[in-house]
Amino acid sequence: MDEYIKTFVNGYAGYGEYLMNEVIHPGWTNYFYLLILISLTVWVLELLFPWRKDQPVFRQDFWLDTFYLFFNYFLFSLVAYNAVSDVGVKAFNDFLGLFGIRNLVAINVANLPGWAQLLILFVVRDFIQWNVHRLLHYSPWLWEFHKVHHSVEQMGFAAHLRYHWMETIVYRSLEYIPLAMIGFGLTDFFIVHLFTLAVGHLNHANLYLPIGRLRYVFNSPQMHLWHHAEELPPHSREGVNFGLTLSVWDHLFRTAYQPHEGSHIKLGFRGVNRFPKTFFGQLLYPWRKSTQPKRAPGVYKLRRPVTH
């Protein structure tokens, strides 16, 4: 038990020191300022080449989404996640140790060229995340958390990072084992993460990206906007276009949907006008929702989730 307490305390101290160092020492490998740089770059592109030209510079909930950006990527880890996840990883490794398993790596890619390692990590991680994203839509319980992301009613780059902290736990937990079984380095993760972060910003941005036939491989703002549409097609009531970076999974598994390149479709979900508008209201919503009495079966059809 003492080791777990020490891991927990060191998790707080270690991340606090890391975050302070990031803030006071800008640099090209500094994640804090790279996130700001990527965000500002995509925002400037939005302002110079807006798809929806009538959308204001500071769109609806712009500052709320900007706060989410810093909360989800820095403050949440400082408040609890980093320390708790360190304890969770240690507990999991100790459990494996009971069976004599000291290393989860089953596929070692270290001997492959660097570009091949990055490509494998990118594709495997994106496929895992596509499945997790679908789960957030198909699980009624998880959908209540995912509603925070779908409460966006006017799309912009920062909407990418408006999501409930529970999503971080779900994604990281379900990614951990399959990615840990492949021998990737931290630098590989960092590069792939920055690339997918930039693409995620672009896919939520007020931009029109004419990618032509590449739409069958990569996601785009035109395609992802339909993921956030309030009204879904009858054959896909749980959601469409679940791809985060790649669209190929949606085309392969028939969840792709883009009837036209509409820029002004209504976003959200049924009842979004009653959804909390404040940060703390949105964080508490899923827990309050779970305490409300359930309607009798058969009174209404399963609501369609919208996705991230």
C-alpha positions in Angstrom: 0.0 0.0 0.0 2.9 2.4 0.8 4.1 2.0 -2.8 0.8 3.0 -4.2 0.6 6.0 -1.9 4.1 7.0 -3.0 3.1 6.6 -6.7 0.0 8.7 -6.2 2.0 11.5 -4.4 4.8 11.4 -7.0 2.2 11.5 -9.8 1.0 14.9 -8.4 4.4 16.3 -7.8 5.8 15.0 -11.1 3.1 16.4 -13.3 3.0 19.7 -11.4 6.7 20.1 -12.0 6.3 19.1 -15.6 3.5 21.6 -16.2 5.4 24.4 -14.6 8.4 23.6 -16.7 6.3 23.6 -19.8 4.8 27.1 -19.0 8.1 28.8 -18.2 10.3 27.3 -20.9 8.8 27.7 -24.3 10.3 25.6 -27.1 9.6 23.6 -30.3 9.2 20.4 -28.3 7.0 22.1 -25.6 3.6 20.5 -25.7 1.9 23.4 -23.9 2.9 26.0 -26.5 2.6 23.6 -29.4 -1.1 23.1 -28.5 -1.5 26.9 -28.4 0.3 27.3 -31.7 -1.8 24.6 -33.5 -5.0 26.2 -32.1 -4.0 29.7 -33.1 -3.0 28.6 -36.6 -6.3 26.8 -37.3 -8.2 29.8 -35.8 -6.4 32.2 -38.2 -7.3 29.9 -41.1 -10.9 30.0 -40.0 -10.8 33.8 -40.0 -9.1 34.1 -43.4 -11.0 31.3 -45.2 -14.4 30.8 -43.4 -16.7 28.2 -44.8 -19.7 29.8 -43.0 -19.0 33.5 -43.8 -21.9 34.7 -41.5 -20.4 33.0 -38.4 -18.9 35.5 -35.9 -15.2 35.7 -35.1 -16.0 34.7 -31.5 -18.7 32.1 -32.3 -21.2 30.8 -29.7 -19.4 29.3 -26.7 -16.0 30.2 -28.1 -14.5 31.0 -24.6 -16.1 28.0 -23.0 -14.5 25.7 -25.5 -11.2 27.5 -25.1 -11.3 26.8 -21.4 -12.1 23.1 -22.1 -9.0 23.0 -24.3 -6.8 23.9 -21.3 -8.8 21.9 -18.8 -8.9 18.6 -20.6 -5.2 18.7 -21.6 -3.6 20.2 -18.6 -5.7 21.0 -15.6 -7.5 17.7 -15.4 -4.2 15.8 -15.3 -3.0 18.2 -12.6 -6.2 17.9 -10.5 -6.4 14.1 -10.5 -5.9 12.1 -13.7 -2.1 11.8 -13.8 -1.7 10.6 -10.2 -4.7 8.2 -10.5 -3.6 6.8 -13.8 0.0 6.2 -12.5 -1.6 4.2 -9.7 -3.8 2.3 -12.1 -0.9 1.4 -14.4 1.2 0.2 -11.4 -1.8 -1.9 -10.1 -2.2 -3.4 -13.5 1.5 -4.3 -13.9 1.5 -5.8 -10.4 -1.5 -7.9 -11.3 0.3 -9.2 -14.4 3.4 -9.8 -12.3 1.3 -12.4 -10.3 1.3 -14.5 -13.5 5.0 -13.9 -14.3 4.2 -11.3 -17.0 6.8 -8.5 -16.8 6.4 -7.0 -20.3 3.2 -6.6 -22.3 5.0 -6.1 -25.6 3.9 -8.9 -28.0 4.8 -7.2 -31.3 8.2 -5.4 -31.4 8.4 -2.9 -34.2 11.7 -1.4 -33.1 13.5 -2.9 -36.0 11.2 -1.3 -38.6 12.0 2.0 -40.3 10.9 5.0 -38.3 8.2 5.9 -40.9 6.8 2.4 -40.7 6.6 2.6 -36.9 4.7 5.9 -37.0 2.3 4.6 -39.7 1.5 1.4 -37.8 0.9 3.4 -34.5 -1.3 6.0 -36.4 -3.5 3.4 -38.1 -3.8 1.0 -35.1 -4.6 3.9 -32.7 -7.1 5.5 -35.1 -9.0 2.2 -35.5 -9.1 1.7 -31.7 -10.4 5.2 -31.3 -13.0 4.8 -34.0 -14.4 1.8 -32.0 -14.3 3.7 -28.7 -16.1 6.6 -30.4 -18.8 4.2 -31.6 -19.1 2.8 -28.1 -19.7 6.4 -26.7 -22.7 6.5 -29.0 -24.1 3.0 -28.6 -23.8 2.9 -24.8 -26.7 4.9 -23.2 -24.6 5.5 -20.1 -21.5 6.7 -22.0 -23.7 8.8 -24.3 -24.7 11.0 -21.4 -21.0 12.0 -21.0 -20.5 12.3 -24.8 -23.4 14.7 -25.0 -21.1 17.4 -23.7 -19.2 17.2 -27.0 -22.3 17.1 -29.0 -23.8 20.1 -27.2 -21.9 22.3 -29.7 -24.4 24.3 -31.8 -22.0 26.4 -33.7 -18.8 24.7 -35.0 -15.3 25.9 -34.6 -11.8 24.5 -34.0 -12.0 24.7 -30.2 -15.2 22.5 -30.2 -12.7 19.7 -30.8 -11.7 19.8 -27.2 -15.1 20.4 -25.6 -15.7 17.0 -24.0 -16.3 15.5 -20.5 -13.3 14.3 -18.6 -14.8 10.8 -18.4 -14.0 10.4 -22.1 -10.3 10.7 -21.3 -10.6 7.8 -18.9 -12.6 5.7 -21.4 -10.3 6.3 -24.3 -7.0 5.9 -22.4 -8.2 2.8 -20.6 -9.4 1.0 -23.7 -6.3 2.0 -25.7 -3.8 1.0 -23.1 -3.5 -2.8 -23.5 -3.6 -3.0 -27.3 -1.1 -0.1 -27.8 1.1 -1.4 -24.9 1.4 -4.8 -26.7 3.2 -3.0 -29.6 6.7 -1.6 -28.8 6.2 2.0 -29.6 8.4 4.8 -28.1 7.2 8.0 -26.4 8.5 10.1 -29.3 6.3 8.1 -31.7 3.3 8.8 -29.5 4.1 12.5 -29.3 4.4 12.9 -33.1 1.2 10.9 -33.9 -0.7 12.7 -31.2 0.3 16.2 -32.5 -0.7 15.2 -36.0 -4.1 13.8 -35.0 -4.6 16.8 -32.7 -4.1 19.2 -35.7 -6.4 17.1 -37.9 -9.1 17.1 -35.2 -8.9 20.9 -35.0 -9.3 21.2 -38.7 -12.2 18.8 -38.8 -14.1 20.9 -36.3 -13.0 24.2 -37.9 -15.1 26.6 -39.9 -13.2 25.6 -43.0 -14.0 24.0 -46.3 -11.3 21.5 -47.3 -11.6 20.2 -50.9 -9.8 16.9 -50.5 -11.5 15.1 -53.4 -11.1 11.4 -53.5 -9.1 11.5 -50.3 -12.4 11.8 -48.5 -12.6 8.0 -48.7 -9.5 7.9 -46.5 -9.4 11.1 -44.4 -12.0 12.8 -42.4 -12.9 16.5 -43.2 -14.9 19.4 -41.9 -17.6 18.7 -44.5 -17.9 15.1 -43.3 -17.5 15.6 -39.6 -20.2 18.3 -39.5 -22.8 15.6 -40.3 -21.5 13.7 -37.3 -22.7 16.6 -35.2 -26.1 17.0 -37.0 -29.2 16.9 -34.8 -31.1 14.8 -37.3 -29.6 11.4 -38.2 -30.7 9.1 -41.1 -33.2 6.4 -40.1 -30.7 3.6 -40.7 -28.1 5.1 -38.3 -29.9 6.4 -35.2 -26.8 5.9 -33.0 -24.6 8.2 -35.2 -22.6 8.4 -38.4 -19.0 9.3 -39.4 -17.3 8.1 -36.2 -13.8 8.5 -37.7 -11.4 10.8 -35.8 -8.7 11.2 -38.4 -9.4 8.5 -41.0 -12.8 8.1 -42.7 -11.9 4.7 -44.2 -13.4 2.8 -41.2 -16.7 4.5 -41.7 -16.7 3.6 -45.4 -15.6 0.0 -44.7 -18.3 -0.5 -41.9 -21.0 1.5 -43.6 -21.3 4.3 -41.1 -20.3 7.0 -43.5 -22.9 9.6 -44.3 -22.6 12.8 -46.3 -25.7 13.5 -48.4 -24.4 16.9 -49.4 -21.9 19.5 -48.3 -24.3 21.6 -46.2 -22.6 24.2 -44.2 -25.6 25.3 -42.1 -27.2 22.1 -40.9 -28.6 22.2 -37.4 -26.2 20.8 -34.8 -26.6 19.1 -31.5 -29.2 16.5 -30.3 -32.9 16.6 -29.4 -33.3 18.7 -26.3 -29.9 20.4 -26.7 -31.6 23.7 -25.9 -32.2 22.5 -22.4 -28.6 21.2 -22.0 -26.5 23.1 -19.4 -24.6 26.0 -20.8 -21.9 26.4 -18.1 -18.7 24.4 -17.6 -19.7 22.9 -14.2 -23.2 22.4 -15.3 -22.0 20.2 -18.2 -19.6 18.3 -16.0 -22.3 17.5 -13.5 -25.0 16.7 -16.1 -24.3 13.0 -16.6 -24.3 12.3 -12.8 -27.5 14.2 -12.3 -29.0 12.5 -15.3 -28.3 9.1 -13.9 -30.3 9.9 -10.7 -33.4 11.0 -12.6 -36.2 8.4 -12.8 -36.3 6.4 -16.0 -39.3 6.5 -18.3 -41.4 3.4 -18.7 -40.2 1.1 -21.5 -41.9 1.6 -24.9 -42.9 5.2 -24.2 -40.3 6.6 -26.5 -37.8 5.4 -29.1 -34.1 5.2 -28.2 -32.6 8.7 -28.7 -30.0 8.9 -31.3 -26.6 9.9 -30.0 -24.4 12.3 -31.8 -20.7 11.9 -31.8 -17.3 13.4 -31.2 
